[in-house]
Amino acid sequence: MKAGVGLYSALVLCLLMGAVFSQRPRPKKPPKPPKATKRPSFKPSLPPDELEPQEPTDFPPPILGPPSMFLDCPRECFCPPSFPNALYCENRNLRTVPVIPSRVHYLYLQNNYISVVTAEPFNNATELRWVNMANNRIKKVDKQVFEKVPGLLFLYMERNQLKEVPDDLPAGLEQLILSHNQISKIPSGAFGKMEHLALLDLHHNKLSDSDVGKNTFKDMKNLVQLNLAHNILKKMPANIPNGITQLFLDRNNIEDIPKDYFQGFSNLAFVRLNFNQLSDKGVPKAVFNVSTLLDLHLAHNQLTSVPLFNPQLEQLHLNHNSIESINGTQLCPFSLSSESLTDEALMPRLRYLRLDGNHLSPPVPLDVIMCFRHLKSIVI
């Protein structure tokens, strides 16, 4: 009986505890955040003539220069306080030439995307002496540009897309570099007034014999270096100023040299004719017997024998021809028994001779060694 009452009491107690726990409030789940509503986008509709131009995909945006103490310094350039006569606008991704302040003597515009050079930016640039516009995309230069800069001395426009030599170049130019363009035309009289020009570089263009007139270079009395390498010339250019020192004609299609071509040159020291079509037939026997000539390059041609040269020559490059033999007795300007070969002042000056790439094999003939006693290096 007592056991039944105890069991009944325990059952009642459990029911009461369950009722108490069931009345506790359960924690509610956090509500879900409301979905973000998209804001309506408004695109202003512009008339077709007012739409913003889009930059070409291959042109990066222009780069602005640092703040400058000069109020006239273009935003896209650098005006160094320590060098107020210079304006540095290179490597700025420019499409046009900025306005040039009147104080500027040295202008650096290389490595940009300029395609046309107009006159307006140069209106006040009357003091310019040096302009570098290399490695742009210049196709055209307005005629009035160089009228604005009469005192210009150095003009560098290599690696552009010019198809002809610009007109009305300043008469006082001393250096003109137009290499690595697409020039196939030199206007008549383009260099006619350039008496002070010392360096003219036209290499790696598309100049043919018909593009280089008979009197193209005639009036450049102070010309020191003429570079016409890597064009499509078949003939030696005519009427080269006789005071020239360096003549570079590598990588053309020149087949022959007139007999007296180098006669009358008073300072000619360096001649380069590598990679042409020269053969023994096209090279007269004594054409290179020029007393001022120091360095002669005739590599990669079709020569089968060594041409005669002056005793004053110091370097001779004949590699990669078709030479089968070399005769020191014939090349030597004196008899091997002559006393001149023991006189230091009269001894041939040849120091470097390159003959590799021919049909020759060592050893070097003894008569070559006996004659050219200043030789320091022979490559065979």
C-alpha positions in Angstrom: 0.0 0.0 0.0 2.8 2.4 1.0 4.7 1.5 -2.2 1.7 2.4 -4.3 1.2 5.8 -2.6 5.0 6.6 -3.1 4.7 5.7 -6.8 1.6 7.9 -7.2 3.4 10.9 -5.5 6.4 10.6 -7.8 4.2 10.6 -10.8 2.3 13.7 -9.7 5.7 15.5 -9.0 6.9 14.8 -12.6 3.7 16.1 -14.1 4.0 19.4 -12.2 7.7 20.0 -13.2 6.8 19.4 -16.9 4.1 22.0 -16.7 6.5 24.5 -15.2 9.2 24.0 -17.9 6.6 24.1 -20.7 5.6 27.6 -19.7 9.2 29.1 -20.2 9.4 31.3 -23.4 11.6 29.9 -26.2 14.2 32.2 -27.8 13.0 33.4 -31.2 15.2 33.0 -34.3 16.7 36.3 -35.6 14.7 37.7 -38.4 16.2 37.5 -41.9 17.7 40.8 -43.1 15.5 42.4 -45.7 16.7 42.1 -49.3 18.6 45.1 -50.6 16.7 47.0 -53.2 18.6 48.1 -56.3 18.8 51.8 -56.8 17.7 52.8 -60.2 20.6 54.0 -62.5 20.1 57.1 -64.4 22.3 57.5 -67.6 22.0 61.0 -69.1 21.2 60.9 -72.7 23.5 63.2 -74.7 23.1 64.4 -78.2 25.3 62.4 -80.7 27.6 65.5 -81.1 28.2 65.8 -77.4 29.1 62.2 -76.6 32.5 61.8 -74.8 35.2 60.5 -77.1 36.6 57.1 -76.1 40.4 56.5 -76.0 41.8 53.9 -78.4 42.3 50.7 -76.6 46.0 50.5 -77.4 46.7 54.0 -75.9 47.1 54.2 -72.1 45.8 57.4 -70.5 48.2 60.4 -70.3 50.3 60.7 -67.3 50.4 64.1 -65.5 53.6 65.5 -64.2 54.3 66.6 -60.6 53.3 70.1 -59.4 55.6 72.8 -60.6 56.8 76.1 -59.3 56.5 77.4 -62.9 53.0 78.7 -63.8 53.6 78.1 -67.5 54.6 74.4 -67.0 52.2 72.1 -68.9 50.4 69.7 -66.5 51.6 66.7 -68.5 55.3 67.6 -68.2 58.0 68.0 -65.6 59.8 71.4 -65.2 62.9 70.9 -63.0 63.5 73.9 -60.8 67.3 73.4 -61.1 67.1 73.4 -64.9 64.4 75.9 -66.0 65.4 75.8 -69.6 64.3 72.2 -70.0 60.9 70.7 -70.4 60.5 66.9 -69.9 57.4 65.4 -71.5 58.8 62.0 -72.4 57.0 58.7 -71.5 53.7 60.5 -70.7 51.4 58.8 -73.2 50.8 62.1 -75.0 48.8 62.4 -78.2 49.7 66.0 -78.9 52.5 68.4 -78.3 51.8 70.6 -75.2 52.2 74.4 -75.3 55.9 75.1 -75.0 56.9 78.0 -72.7 59.1 80.7 -74.1 61.9 79.9 -71.6 62.5 76.4 -72.9 65.7 75.5 -74.8 65.6 71.7 -74.4 62.4 69.8 -75.2 62.0 66.1 -74.5 58.9 64.4 -76.2 60.2 61.0 -76.9 58.3 57.8 -76.3 54.7 59.1 -76.6 51.8 58.6 -79.1 52.0 61.8 -81.0 50.9 61.4 -84.6 50.8 65.0 -86.0 53.0 68.0 -85.0 51.2 71.2 -85.4 52.5 74.8 -85.2 50.4 76.2 -82.4 52.3 74.7 -79.4 55.5 76.3 -80.7 54.2 79.9 -81.1 56.3 81.2 -78.2 59.1 78.6 -78.4 61.5 80.8 -80.2 64.4 79.9 -78.0 64.3 76.1 -78.6 67.7 74.6 -79.4 67.2 70.9 -78.8 64.0 68.8 -79.6 63.7 65.1 -79.2 60.5 63.5 -80.6 61.9 60.0 -81.1 59.7 56.9 -80.9 56.3 58.4 -81.5 53.8 57.8 -84.3 54.5 61.0 -86.2 53.2 60.9 -89.8 53.0 64.6 -90.5 54.8 67.8 -89.5 53.1 71.1 -90.4 55.2 73.4 -92.5 54.9 76.3 -90.1 56.4 74.4 -87.2 60.0 75.1 -88.0 59.3 78.7 -88.8 58.6 79.1 -85.1 62.0 77.8 -84.0 64.6 79.4 -86.2 67.4 78.8 -83.7 66.9 75.0 -83.5 70.3 73.1 -83.6 69.4 69.5 -82.8 66.4 67.6 -84.1 65.8 63.9 -83.3 62.8 62.3 -85.0 63.9 58.6 -85.3 61.4 55.7 -85.0 58.3 57.5 -86.3 56.2 57.0 -89.4 57.4 59.8 -91.6 57.2 59.1 -95.4 59.3 62.1 -96.5 61.8 64.5 -95.0 59.9 67.5 -93.4 59.8 70.7 -95.3 61.4 74.0 -94.3 63.8 72.6 -91.8 65.8 75.3 -89.9 68.9 76.4 -91.8 71.0 76.4 -88.6 70.5 72.7 -87.8 73.7 70.9 -86.8 72.3 67.4 -86.2 69.3 65.8 -87.9 68.3 62.2 -87.1 65.4 60.7 -89.1 66.3 57.0 -89.0 63.8 54.2 -88.6 61.0 55.9 -90.5 59.4 55.1 -93.8 61.0 57.9 -95.8 61.0 57.4 -99.6 61.1 61.0 -100.6 63.5 63.9 -100.1 61.9 67.1 -101.4 64.0 69.1 -103.8 66.2 71.6 -101.9 65.3 70.0 -98.5 69.0 70.3 -97.4 69.9 73.2 -99.6 70.5 75.8 -96.9 72.0 73.6 -94.3 75.6 74.7 -94.3 76.0 74.0 -90.6 74.7 70.4 -90.6 77.3 68.0 -89.3 75.3 64.8 -88.8 72.6 63.5 -91.1 71.1 60.1 -90.2 68.7 58.6 -92.7 69.4 54.9 -92.0 66.6 52.3 -92.0 64.3 54.0 -94.4 63.0 53.2 -97.9 65.3 55.5 -100.1 66.1 54.3 -103.6 68.4 55.9 -106.2 65.5 57.9 -107.7 64.7 59.3 -104.3 68.2 60.7 -103.8 68.7 63.5 -106.3 72.0 64.4 -107.8 72.4 67.5 -105.7 70.6 66.3 -102.5 73.7 66.5 -100.3 75.8 68.9 -102.3 75.5 72.1 -100.3 76.1 70.6 -96.8 79.7 71.9 -96.6 80.2 71.0 -92.9 78.8 67.5 -93.0 80.9 65.1 -91.0 78.7 61.9 -90.9 76.2 60.7 -93.5 74.3 57.5 -92.7 72.3 56.0 -95.5 72.5 52.4 -94.3 69.6 50.0 -94.6 67.9 51.6 -97.5 67.4 50.2 -101.1 70.2 52.0 -103.0 71.8 50.3 -105.9 74.3 53.1 -106.6 76.7 55.2 -104.5 75.1 58.5 -103.7 76.3 61.4 -105.9 78.0 64.7 -104.9 78.8 63.8 -101.3 80.5 66.8 -99.7 84.3 66.3 -99.9 84.9 67.2 -96.3 82.9 64.3 -94.9 84.6 62.0 -92.4 82.1 59.1 -92.0 80.1 57.5 -94.8 77.8 54.6 -93.8 76.1 52.6 -96.6 75.6 49.2 -95.0 72.6 47.0 -96.0 71.8 48.4 -99.4 72.0 46.8 -102.8 75.1 48.5 -104.2 76.8 46.6 -106.9 79.6 48.8 -108.0 81.7 51.9 -107.1 82.8 54.4 -109.7 86.5 54.4 -110.3 87.2 57.9 -108.9 84.4 58.0 -106.4 86.6 58.7 -103.3 89.1 61.0 -104.9 89.0 64.5 -103.6 87.8 63.6 -100.1 90.1 65.4 -97.7 88.9 63.9 -94.4 87.3 60.6 -95.2 88.3 58.2 -92.4 85.4 55.6 -92.0 83.6 53.8 -94.8 81.0 51.1 -94.2 79.7 49.0 -97.1 78.8 45.8 -95.3 75.9 43.7 -96.6 75.8 44.9 -100.2 76.3 43.2 -103.6 79.9 44.2 -104.3 82.0 41.9 -106.4 85.5 42.2 -107.8 84.0 43.5 -111.0 82.3 46.3 -109.3 85.3 47.4 -107.2 88.0 49.1 -109.2 91.6 48.1 -108.3 92.7 51.2 -106.4 89.3 52.7 -105.4 90.1 52.5 -101.7 93.6 53.9 -102.0 92.7 57.0 -100.0 95.4 58.3 -97.7 92.9 59.5 -95.0 91.0 56.2 -94.8 91.4 54.5 -91.4 88.5 52.0 -91.1 87.0 50.1 -94.1 84.1 47.6 -93.8 83.4 45.4 -96.8 81.9 42.3 -95.0 79.1 40.2 -96.4 79.6 41.0 -100.0 80.7 38.8 -103.0 84.4 39.6 -103.2 86.8 36.9 -104.2 90.1 38.8 -103.6 91.4 41.4 -101.2 91.2 45.0 -102.7 94.2 47.2 -102.6 94.2 49.8 -99.9 96.4 52.7 -98.6 99.3 52.1 -96.1 97.5 54.4 -93.6 94.5 52.0 -93.3 94.3 50.6 -89.7 91.2 48.3 -89.8 90.0 46.2 -92.7 86.8 44.0 -92.4 86.4 41.5 -95.2 84.6 38.7 -93.4 81.9 36.6 -95.1 82.9 37.1 -98.7 84.2 34.5 -101.2 87.9 35.1 -100.8 90.0 32.0 -101.5 93.5 33.3 -101.1 95.5 36.3 -99.8 98.8 37.4 -101.3 100.8 39.6 -99.0 103.3 40.4 -101.8 100.5 41.9 -103.9 98.9 43.8 -101.1 102.1 45.2 -99.6 102.6 48.8 -100.8 106.4 48.2 -100.7 108.7 45.4 -101.7 109.3 43.0 -98.8 113.0 43.8 -99.1 112.5 47.5 -99.0 114.0 49.7 -96.3 110.5 51.3 -95.9 109.4 48.2 -94.0 112.0 48.9 -91.3 111.1 52.6 -91.0 108.4 53.0 -88.3 107.0 56.1 -90.0 106.6 54.4 -93.4 105.5 51.0 -92.3 101.9 50.1 -93.2 99.5 50.9 -90.3 97.1 48.0 -90.6 96.3 46.7 -87.1 93.2 44.6 -87.5 92.3 42.3 -90.3 89.1 40.2 -90.4 88.8 37.4 -92.9 86.6 34.8 -91.3 83.6 33.4 -93.3 85.7 33.1 -96.5 87.3 30.1 -98.1 90.5 30.5 -96.2 92.2 28.4 -93.6 95.2 29.0 -91.3 98.1 29.7 -91.2 98.3 33.3 -92.3 100.8 33.6 -95.1 104.3 34.7 -94.0 104.4 37.6 -96.5 101.4 39.1 -94.9 103.1 39.0 -91.5 106.3 40.4 -92.9 104.6 43.3 -94.5 102.0 44.4 -92.0 104.1 44.4 -88.9 101.6 46.5 -86.9 99.0 43.8 -87.1 97.6 43.0 -83.6 94.8 40.7 -84.6 93.9 38.6 -87.7 90.6 36.7 -87.7 90.6 33.9 -90.3 
